[in-house]
Amino acid sequence: MQPSFWHDKWDAQQIGFHLSAVNPLLIQYWPQLHLAASAQVFVPLCGKSLDMCFLAEQGHDVLACELNDLAVSQFYQDNDLPYSVDKTAEHQRYHTEQITIYQGDIFTLHSAEMANTVAFYDRAALIAWPEEMRVNYAKQLAHLIPIGSVGLLITLDYPQAELNGPPFAVSNGWVMANMSDKFEIECLATNDVLSDNPRFVKKQVSSLTESVYKLTRKG
Ligand SMILES: C[S@@+](CC[C@H](N)C(=O)[O-])C[C@H]1O[C@@H](n2cnc3c(N)ncnc32)[C@H](O)[C@@H]1O
């Protein structure tokens, strides 16, 4: 999607992707990564997700990236977190004790900013891209995170012809075909989530599954 698509969504507060609670899949599967509390975690395309609060509560330092400045300021304000802002060459960097968000385009983020990152969490980031942009995003994610980093990837899959994204359908086959050169991939779970998603039911989408992957950045 072009940046204007997301800026318009945030301006109109049409943010149906935002969850009002921590994602239960994060709570369930994060312990399987066996990370030290001090591990720094990268959250691409973070929106104002409460999942960042969960990660900080585990003791992690969170480093995130989000295009829209309203999303970022709402995150800190909604969670009563005092913050400071400074500028890097390409981004505005919002900072509170454990959570730093680079506001701007993920494609202009530098891997040097992420030298201490050892983990990542992708929920509604890979699936936010249409197929023609998705490979570039996956490449940029792999470029940014250091070798050996582990992460969770959460995807949705449904018959794409039955509904327009985002979220876009990402099949297990797509993940394996396009990400296995840079990541070891283990599918931890695939669940039928159609009945939990009224928008998909209303549009008569015939199936909807959600998958959780453990990814390890290969050397
Ligand atoms: C579907 S939302 C998911 C947000 C969050 N991960 C969540 O679970 O609530 C995708 C987010 O990516 C942001 N975004 C889109 N393009 C981006 C880019 N090029 N760089 C950084 N963030 C971007 C959008 O502004 C939007 O907040």
The ligand as an SDF file (V2000), in Angstrom:
LIG
                    3D

 27 29  0  0  0  0  0  0  0  0999 V2000
   -2.3170   -3.2850    9.5310 C   0  0  0  0  0  0  0  0  0  0  0  0
   -1.4940   -2.0860   10.4860 S   0  0  0  0  0  0  0  0  0  0  0  0
   -0.8190   -3.1030   11.7750 C   0  0  0  0  0  0  0  0  0  0  0  0
   -0.3580   -2.3380   12.9850 C   0  0  0  0  0  0  0  0  0  0  0  0
    0.1390   -3.2210   14.1390 C   0  0  0  0  0  0  0  0  0  0  0  0
    1.1490   -4.1740   13.7250 N   0  0  0  0  0  0  0  0  0  0  0  0
   -0.9920   -3.9200   14.8240 C   0  0  0  0  0  0  0  0  0  0  0  0
   -0.9400   -5.1540   14.9620 O   0  0  0  0  0  0  0  0  0  0  0  0
   -1.9460   -3.2340   15.2540 O   0  0  0  0  0  0  0  0  0  0  0  0
   -0.0980   -1.6920    9.4670 C   0  0  0  0  0  0  0  0  0  0  0  0
    0.6640   -0.4770    9.9640 C   0  0  0  0  0  0  0  0  0  0  0  0
    1.8190   -0.2940    9.1500 O   0  0  0  0  0  0  0  0  0  0  0  0
    2.0640    1.0820    8.9990 C   0  0  0  0  0  0  0  0  0  0  0  0
    2.8990    1.2120    7.7840 N   0  0  0  0  0  0  0  0  0  0  0  0
    2.4880    1.0860    6.5090 C   0  0  0  0  0  0  0  0  0  0  0  0
    3.4990    1.2640    5.6510 N   0  0  0  0  0  0  0  0  0  0  0  0
    4.6030    1.4850    6.4120 C   0  0  0  0  0  0  0  0  0  0  0  0
    5.9680    1.7550    6.1100 C   0  0  0  0  0  0  0  0  0  0  0  0
    6.4060    1.8360    4.8420 N   0  0  0  0  0  0  0  0  0  0  0  0
    6.8310    1.9250    7.1290 N   0  0  0  0  0  0  0  0  0  0  0  0
    6.4060    1.8620    8.4200 C   0  0  0  0  0  0  0  0  0  0  0  0
    5.1200    1.6320    8.7730 N   0  0  0  0  0  0  0  0  0  0  0  0
    4.2240    1.4520    7.7820 C   0  0  0  0  0  0  0  0  0  0  0  0
    0.6740    1.6780    8.8820 C   0  0  0  0  0  0  0  0  0  0  0  0
    0.6370    3.0580    9.1810 O   0  0  0  0  0  0  0  0  0  0  0  0
   -0.1150    0.8320    9.8790 C   0  0  0  0  0  0  0  0  0  0  0  0
   -0.1540    1.4310   11.1580 O   0  0  0  0  0  0  0  0  0  0  0  0
  1  2  1  0
  2  3  1  0
  2 10  1  0
  3  4  1  0
  4  5  1  0
  5  6  1  0
  5  7  1  0
  7  8  2  0
  7  9  1  0
 10 11  1  0
 11 12  1  0
 11 26  1  0
 12 13  1  0
 13 14  1  0
 13 24  1  0
 14 15  1  0
 14 23  1  0
 15 16  2  0
 16 17  1  0
 17 18  1  0
 17 23  2  0
 18 19  1  0
 18 20  2  0
 20 21  1  0
 21 22  2  0
 22 23  1  0
 24 25  1  0
 24 26  1  0
 26 27  1  0
M  CHG  2   2   1   9  -1
M  END
$$$$
